[in-house]
Amino acid sequence: MKLLASGASYLLALAAQMSGYIDQGIAVFLAVLGTIMLIVSAAGYARRFNSRRLSEGKFGLHAWHFFVVGSFGTALMLLITMGAAGLIIWNGQGIGGAVDNSKKATQDEGPLQFFYNTTLEGGPLSGRNVYSMRFHGTNASQREVRLVSAAIRSALKGTEISLEIIAEREILEIGAINLIPPGAPIELIAKFNPPEGLTEQDFLSTWARFNLVIRDDTKEYRLPFNEASIQAFFPGMVGPHVTKKVVGGN
């Protein structure tokens, strides 16, 4: 149980670090997992404590003790969930969806590397227009890198949108940041027709297929995205899906 408690403490500390680092979704998962491990550890300690008390001829634990502990654990889990949602909204992400294919998008080595774990603000899952999409990467090299430009280009219409970047909890233009230090995470944002956003149909008609095009001070990166990359955000609207028969058809 001591090992379990130590592991829970480590997960909670790691979650606190990641909440402001790369992926808040992972941070929430680690926080919830750490909390569950703490509750299991506490339950094991309570069982041993109860056995010892009974063996000494003293009063053991009663049902109301467990009820109090369980209520506290439930309240703690709810507090973590509400706090995570508030943090995401405070950072400007909105309550949208995320896709993590866990696959490196850049085919060759850096200095920058980008991934297919995108985050969408809005869309059918939230019942709102599509407002923005976020792209994640890192400086995988051992030197500072100057980010020159970043944009997404529609493979359907040729439309281009310049991306902005997160720096010190602010959304800035690419030219407003310093060199990217080694190991630093990168979060880029594409905004669609602010502040109104795009309807699902307008978004898909232009951005169902696009390329993420990034330049640093050494090379250009061109990362293709297609319907498979975004179909989780638009269930039944892109990619293979079950359809209904036409009335009167075969």
Secondary structure as UniProt FT lines:
FT   HELIX           2..18
FT   TURN            19..21
FT   HELIX           24..55
FT   TURN            56..57
FT   HELIX           63..90
FT   TURN            91..92
FT   STRAND          97..99
FT   STRAND          112..123
FT   TURN            124..127
FT   STRAND          128..139
FT   STRAND          147..154
FT   TURN            155..157
FT   STRAND          160..162
FT   STRAND          164..167
FT   TURN            168..169
FT   STRAND          170..173
FT   HELIX           174..176
FT   TURN            182..183
FT   STRAND          185..191
FT   TURN            194..196
FT   HELIX           200..207
FT   STRAND          210..216
FT   STRAND          220..225
FT   HELIX           227..230
FT   TURN            231..233
FT   TURN            235..237
FT   TURN            247..248
//
